[in-house]
Amino acid sequence: MLKLNCGFTKKVGEANYGSRGASVALELELESELIGDPDKLKARIRQLFLLAKTSVDEELNGLTLPASDQHNGNSHAPCGNGNGHGNGHSTHRLATASQARAIRAIAGRQRFDLEQLLGNRFGIARPE
């Protein structure tokens, strides 16, 4: 048996000198015969690396959310102050019309189903 380990880490900058990062490490057991076939081995390595990279990219772009993080125990999405630190209580304010238009435009360019994303991630139906 042959073990293949692959990891991918990515950090993206945000406003006000902030950043977010995600990483994943994968391990896969392969048939030892692949050592004798470098092309097939490289193809499996590329496949595993692409899976790791795609997973990290999706996490950073908000396309995935672990089941354990979808709700905070009371069927409401968790709230925070934008820097990863919750303030202990939930405060909501409405988006301006310009912000809602911008969100819709960005989602359209990225071909996201905005209503589904907002519902799954934040428990709301509209960006407003």
C-alpha positions in Angstrom: 0.0 0.0 0.0 1.2 3.5 -0.9 0.1 6.6 1.1 -0.3 9.9 -0.7 -0.5 13.1 1.5 -1.6 16.4 0.1 -2.2 19.7 1.7 -3.4 23.1 0.6 -3.4 26.4 2.5 -4.6 29.8 1.3 -4.9 33.2 3.0 -6.8 36.2 1.5 -6.5 39.8 2.6 -9.5 41.8 3.7 -10.3 45.4 4.4 -8.6 47.1 7.4 -5.5 44.9 7.2 -7.6 41.8 8.0 -7.3 38.4 6.5 -9.0 35.0 6.4 -7.4 31.7 5.8 -8.3 28.0 5.2 -6.4 24.9 4.9 -7.0 21.2 4.3 -4.8 18.1 4.6 -5.8 14.9 2.8 -4.3 11.4 3.0 -5.2 8.7 0.5 -4.1 5.1 0.3 -3.2 4.0 -3.2 -2.3 0.7 -4.9 1.5 0.2 -4.7 1.5 -0.7 -8.4 1.1 3.0 -9.2 4.8 3.4 -8.4 5.5 1.6 -11.6 3.2 3.8 -13.7 4.4 7.5 -13.2 1.7 8.9 -15.4 -1.2 7.3 -13.5 0.5 8.3 -10.2 0.8 11.9 -11.3 -2.8 11.9 -12.4 -3.9 10.7 -8.9 -1.7 13.3 -7.3 -3.2 16.1 -9.5 -6.7 14.8 -8.7 -6.1 14.9 -4.9 -4.4 18.3 -5.1 -7.3 19.7 -7.1 -9.8 18.4 -4.6 -7.8 20.1 -1.8 -7.5 23.4 -3.7 -11.2 23.4 -4.7 -12.3 22.7 -1.1 -10.2 25.6 0.3 -11.4 28.0 -2.4 -15.0 27.0 -1.8 -14.6 27.6 1.9 -13.0 31.0 1.4 -15.7 32.0 -1.1 -18.5 31.0 1.3 -19.8 28.1 -0.8 -19.5 25.5 1.9 -20.5 25.5 5.5 -20.0 22.5 7.8 -23.2 21.1 9.1 -22.1 21.8 12.7 -21.7 25.5 11.9 -25.0 26.0 10.1 -26.9 26.7 13.3 -26.0 27.8 16.8 -28.5 25.6 18.5 -31.5 27.8 18.3 -32.1 27.6 14.5 -30.5 31.0 13.9 -27.3 31.7 12.1 -24.5 32.9 14.3 -23.8 36.6 14.3 -20.6 38.4 14.8 -19.1 41.8 14.3 -17.3 41.0 11.0 -13.9 40.3 12.4 -14.5 36.7 13.6 -15.4 37.7 17.2 -19.0 37.6 18.3 -20.2 40.3 20.6 -22.4 38.0 22.7 -25.7 39.3 21.3 -27.3 39.4 17.9 -27.6 42.8 16.2 -29.0 43.1 12.7 -29.2 46.1 10.5 -30.7 46.3 7.0 -28.5 46.7 4.0 -28.9 49.8 2.0 -30.4 49.7 -1.5 -26.9 50.2 -3.0 -25.5 47.4 -0.9 -28.3 45.0 -1.9 -27.8 45.9 -5.6 -24.0 45.3 -5.3 -24.6 41.9 -3.6 -27.0 40.8 -6.3 -24.5 42.0 -9.0 -21.6 40.1 -7.4 -23.7 36.9 -7.0 -24.9 37.2 -10.6 -21.3 37.5 -11.9 -20.2 34.5 -9.8 -23.4 32.6 -10.9 -24.4 32.0 -7.3 -28.0 31.2 -6.4 -28.2 34.2 -4.0 -31.5 33.2 -2.3 -30.2 29.7 -1.6 -26.9 30.9 -0.4 -28.5 33.5 1.9 -31.0 31.0 3.2 -28.5 28.3 3.9 -25.7 30.4 5.3 -27.6 33.2 7.2 -31.2 32.0 7.4 -32.5 35.0 5.4 -34.3 35.2 2.0 -33.1 38.6 0.7 -29.9 40.6 1.0 -31.8 43.6 2.3 
